Amino acid sequence: MERTMQQVVSIGEAISHPLRLKLLCMLSEREWYIYELAKELGVSRQVLYLHLKRLEKAGFVESDLRLEADDMRAKKFFRLKEFNVSLGINDLRPFFE
């Protein structure tokens, strides 16, 4: 699959932070509600949203809002999408020729 330079940069940025790598590992085990993730990681929901949005933009995770029977507030859940990242020199050359 041929990628655009922006896609390559987006993927690189998404996996360039230790917290985002930890999120990928956690989400590989199960889906998480944003509040649970924030509590488990000891970070604010606002900071966590920024990291998750970057992972979502790069195609690593997806989310959905749900209403649960016992709680009328919408909850945002995140889960890992199937992915495989590889990058070689032949992927980069077309951008600079």
Summary of the structure (lengths in Angstrom):
residues: 97
radius of gyration: 15.8
end to end distance: 18.3
largest distance: 58.1
contacts: 222
relative contact order: 0.18
helix: 53%
strand: 21%
